[in-house]
Amino acid sequence: MDALYTAVATATHGRDGRAVTSDGKLDLGLSAPVELGGNGEGTNPEQLFAAGYAACFGSALGLVGRAAKVDVSEAAVTAEVGIGKQGEGFALAVTLRVELPDTVDQETGRKLVEQAHQVCPYSNATRGNIPVELVIE
């Protein structure tokens, strides 16, 4: 793959530190969520992953929608990223909730969401590694 763009971010002190992008546009404090024993005062990696996946999937949906000449510009994607124990370590699971405009029928919507799941870089990166459930609302 020839990268068209490369994002660069540095995190220090793990879940209780800071994450900063090389261009300084993202600079935030990190903390583990209360459910994982943290103070919950900062952003956590699962939130960042959820935001990135939701935005990326929405863009992929727009791409396949335009190709199919179906207006999905008002669609909303919510990514739920769960973390839990798996063996000695931890694992992630994702649910993508896609809210399509009322003008898109259920069959067309399902087809577009499945196509977006084939196009989205996050979906391609996670395929076979973590469970991803697609829910159309």
Secondary structure, DSSP 8 states (H G I E B T S, - for coil): ---S----EEEESGGGSEEEETTSS-EEEB---GGGTS---SB-HHHHHHHHHHHHHHHHHHHHHHHTT---TT-EEEEEEEEEEETTEEEEEEEEEEE--TTS-HHHHHHHHHHHHHH-HHHHHHTTTS-EEEEE-
